[in-house]
Amino acid sequence: MSEADVSEVLDAKKAEEEKAVEQKSEQDAYMDALAEPPHVEAPREHKYWPEILKGLKEIYDPEIPVNIYELGLIYAVILKDDEETGVTDAEVKMTLTSPGCPVAQEMPGWVQGAILPIEGIGEVDVEIIWEPTWNPSMMAETAKMQLNMFM
């Protein structure tokens, strides 16, 4: 095999690998979109958002085997940068699947505990709100799939 043939084979293999990486990236982006509830107000471009999102996705409703973010219980995350102190305060507005939820008193602490350890985060205020009332249409598509709830 000539040097030109070897180079051509290596170029073809490299092109195949690049195409596979591109397809994987497209699949990841598609899955990320499916995991996004339709109504969440969040600062997706903020530097702390990926870590906050990761923390929220580690909290599960004890009665439903889906994380609270994909379940649609998080309505808004507001981040306020304080240039003077160099920290970012977080405000989370969330709901529960029902007012009688057995962990209603504990859930805000879980959310706060998921965000507070992030380096650069200052205060974390979590507020339970009831308007709009949560309903299954607020779930991400991934949550609907996990629960076999196709709407």
C-alpha positions as CSV (number, residue, x, y, z in Angstrom):
1,M,0.0,0.0,0.0
2,S,1.4,3.3,-1.0
3,E,1.8,6.3,1.3
4,A,-1.0,8.1,-0.6
5,D,-3.3,5.1,-0.1
6,V,-2.5,5.0,3.6
7,S,-3.2,8.7,3.9
8,E,-6.5,8.3,2.0
9,V,-7.6,5.5,4.3
10,L,-6.7,7.6,7.4
11,D,-8.5,10.6,6.1
12,A,-11.6,8.5,5.4
13,K,-11.4,7.0,8.9
14,K,-11.0,10.5,10.4
15,A,-14.1,11.7,8.4
16,E,-16.1,8.8,9.7
17,E,-15.1,9.5,13.3
18,E,-16.0,13.2,12.9
19,K,-19.4,12.3,11.4
20,A,-20.0,9.9,14.4
21,V,-19.2,12.6,16.9
22,E,-21.5,15.1,15.1
23,Q,-24.3,12.5,15.1
24,K,-23.8,11.9,18.8
25,S,-23.9,15.6,19.4
26,E,-27.2,15.9,17.5
27,Q,-28.6,13.0,19.4
28,D,-27.5,14.5,22.8
29,A,-29.1,17.8,21.8
30,Y,-32.3,16.1,20.8
31,M,-32.4,14.2,24.1
32,D,-31.7,17.4,26.0
33,A,-34.6,19.0,24.3
34,L,-36.9,16.1,25.2
35,A,-35.8,16.5,28.9
36,E,-36.8,20.2,29.0
37,P,-40.3,21.0,30.5
38,P,-42.2,23.4,28.3
39,H,-42.8,26.1,30.8
40,V,-39.5,26.6,32.8
41,E,-38.1,30.1,33.0
42,A,-34.3,29.6,33.5
43,P,-31.1,31.5,32.6
44,R,-29.8,28.8,30.3
45,E,-26.9,30.9,29.2
46,H,-25.7,31.7,32.8
47,K,-22.4,30.0,33.8
48,Y,-24.0,28.3,36.8
49,W,-27.0,26.9,35.0
50,P,-25.5,23.6,34.0
51,E,-24.5,22.8,37.6
52,I,-27.9,24.0,38.9
53,L,-29.7,21.8,36.4
54,K,-27.5,18.8,37.3
55,G,-28.4,19.3,41.0
56,L,-32.1,19.7,40.3
57,K,-32.1,16.5,38.2
58,E,-30.7,14.6,41.2
59,I,-33.8,15.3,43.3
60,Y,-36.7,12.8,42.8
61,D,-40.2,13.1,43.9
62,P,-40.5,10.2,46.4
63,E,-43.8,9.0,45.0
64,I,-43.0,9.3,41.3
65,P,-39.8,7.9,39.8
66,V,-38.9,11.1,37.9
67,N,-36.6,14.0,38.9
68,I,-38.4,17.2,39.9
69,Y,-37.0,19.2,37.0
70,E,-38.3,16.9,34.2
71,L,-41.5,16.4,36.2
72,G,-42.1,20.1,35.7
73,L,-42.1,21.1,39.4
74,I,-39.6,23.9,38.8
75,Y,-41.3,26.9,37.4
76,A,-38.5,29.5,37.5
77,V,-34.8,29.9,38.5
78,I,-33.6,33.5,38.8
79,L,-29.9,34.2,39.2
80,K,-28.7,37.5,40.5
81,D,-25.0,38.3,40.1
82,D,-23.5,40.5,42.8
83,E,-20.5,42.2,41.3
84,E,-19.4,43.5,44.7
85,T,-19.3,40.2,46.5
86,G,-18.6,38.1,43.4
87,V,-21.4,35.6,44.3
88,T,-24.6,34.8,42.6
89,D,-27.8,34.5,44.6
90,A,-30.5,32.0,43.4
91,E,-34.2,32.2,43.6
92,V,-36.3,29.2,42.8
93,K,-40.0,29.1,42.3
94,M,-41.4,25.6,42.3
95,T,-44.6,23.7,43.0
96,L,-45.6,20.2,44.1
97,T,-47.8,17.7,42.4
98,S,-50.4,18.3,45.1
99,P,-50.9,20.5,48.2
100,G,-51.0,17.3,50.3
101,C,-47.6,16.1,49.1
102,P,-46.0,14.3,52.1
103,V,-42.6,16.0,51.5
104,A,-44.0,19.5,51.1
105,Q,-42.0,20.8,54.1
106,E,-38.8,19.0,53.0
107,M,-38.7,19.6,49.3
108,P,-37.5,23.3,49.4
109,G,-34.6,22.2,51.6
110,W,-33.7,19.5,49.1
111,V,-33.6,22.1,46.3
112,Q,-31.6,24.5,48.4
113,G,-29.2,21.8,49.3
114,A,-28.6,20.9,45.6
115,I,-27.7,24.5,44.7
116,L,-25.9,25.9,47.8
117,P,-22.8,23.7,47.4
118,I,-22.0,25.2,44.0
119,E,-19.0,27.3,44.3
120,G,-19.9,30.9,43.6
121,I,-23.5,30.6,44.7
122,G,-24.5,32.8,47.6
123,E,-28.0,32.7,49.0
124,V,-30.6,30.3,47.7
125,D,-34.3,31.1,48.3
126,V,-36.8,28.4,47.4
127,E,-40.5,29.3,47.3
128,I,-43.4,26.9,46.8
129,I,-46.1,28.5,44.7
130,W,-49.5,27.0,43.6
131,E,-50.3,29.1,40.6
132,P,-50.3,27.8,38.0
133,T,-51.5,24.5,39.4
134,W,-49.2,21.7,38.3
135,N,-50.6,19.2,35.8
136,P,-49.1,16.4,33.7
137,S,-48.8,18.6,30.6
138,M,-46.0,20.4,32.4
139,M,-43.8,17.4,32.3
140,A,-40.9,17.0,29.9
141,E,-41.3,14.4,27.2
142,T,-38.8,12.2,28.9
143,A,-40.9,12.2,32.1
144,K,-44.0,11.3,30.1
145,M,-42.1,8.4,28.5
146,Q,-40.8,7.2,31.8
147,L,-44.3,7.1,33.2
148,N,-46.0,5.8,30.0
149,M,-48.1,8.9,29.8
150,F,-48.4,9.8,26.2
151,M,-50.6,12.8,25.6
